[in-house]
């Protein structure tokens, strides 16, 4: 009987990739695990060439930027953005309770109290998005996920708009979204307010949760649009008077008289059992990585992790050099250190790792090691948060290793100062050419 071959595992940076949990036209979403912390995440993987070919760069940038701006307990959290030569990886909070749509499809309509609880969380999330100048524009049960505790999470900001996209007339002008959930004013070509159009979609979602079917449904698209524009719908007999009244105020075809979120928040039906969201105040949002992943920035490039120092071939070695002179790699860099730097050593990899750890700790850095990569995190908060540095040891030849240091968090000037102190503690392991020794 032959021995069982262990499955091949794909590793992207610190994430071990698992099964596919979602798939769209331009992206796959895969389950993954952070091997350093054990945390489960979802990774949205996009093909870089396909994104460029379909001119989707701005849309993807907008989706990532939007999710970074929104830090709310009822919105899917974005953890980080990475890229390889061929892929873009959006690392997201993993939500394991499925879509709200699946719950309706399996059970039919929800009880009024349960529907209200989800609707309250949806309004909390949408209200927060609007306060940050973000309009979702594609709210529907398929884009509302549930965690294992039944907490609702708004996802898929692929069609979202930021306030800077609003034209001089104060309106948005791109018709988008899923037809059955779209507000009447979006279907016209006169522009629309992102706030009131999102509220309309929330009203359709509330109707679906409580009825188990759509308020506006027609096989013919033009007939559907006519119904939406006239707000032709009727509530089932089991809807309470309070819920009927609220839904009719939301599904008002005139956006100027449609109920607003501040008015929803004090509505008698809505406030029953209402719990305001609790969340920590967010830190300043850094969008550097959003542009960087599309610009081949080395700081955000990832590859598969190996179990021993990664061996470089001559082409990789030359590509890391400023020019084609290999001397650039074997000399300590002079002048201002930017976001990354490197040095070479003839010491064994294990010794290099130990020396880095011994040098970093007295400088006030916590050290996290895995294989031949190391993360250094400062225990002091600088002007842009805690300074964080990633290091990796590469095998250039059997007796030569290259050590790369990259700033992954904090201020670049603070990284420069750190490197000056750090490198002086590693002088005796840095390899120098014969010319340098004579000097």
PyMOL commands that set and color helices and strands:
alter all, ss='L'
color gray80, all
select helices_A, chain A and resi 48-53+57-69+100-107+112-131+141-143+163-165+179-181+184-187+194-211+221-230+241-250+261-264+268-271+288-292+298-300+314-319+326-330+349-361+412-424+427-429+434-438
alter helices_A, ss='H'
color red, helices_A
select strands_A, chain A and resi 10-12+15-23+27-34+40-47+78-83+87-93+134-135+144-146+152-154+161-162+310-311+340-345+365-370+373-382+385-397+400-409
alter strands_A, ss='S'
color yellow, strands_A
deselect
rebuild
show_as cartoon
